Amino acid sequence: MKVLRRITGKTLFDRERGQVIRETCNIQQIGQWVIRRRQDWNYHINRMEDGKLIKIARDNSACGTRNLGRPKRRWKDSGLNRILS
């Protein structure tokens, strides 16, 4: 947004909404683009074999919990290394 404001010559003191500045520059909202790319990525992962590391990491989380005051479990702690080796 900072760059678009600079391109249009507007500052924050002009109190122009970001939507108006994006329409002036013919820029679509980044949120819609990100959602589309994330959907494409998930579709790509879904087509992979079940044993692939990226699919395991997406579908599973580090198993187990720790006592109060201890740090959260890590992948290294959960035994994933034994599965992949």
C-alpha positions, 0 to 999 in steps of 0.5 A: 500500500505504501508504494501505491500511495507513493505512485498516486501521490497520496499520503496518509494525511490525505485520508484516502482509503486503500480501496480507492487507491487500489481502484485508481491503480487497477490493482486487485485485492491481494487476499483473493489472490492468496486464497486462490494460490493456497487452494491450488497448493492444497490441490497439488498436495492432495494428489501426492502419494501418502508417504511424501514428507510435505503431505505428512507435515501438512496433515499431521501435527507434532503428537503429544503435549508437555507439562505446563511451563514446558515448550511445545512439542517439536517435529524432532520430538515426535518421532517423525525422524524415525518414520522418514529414515 
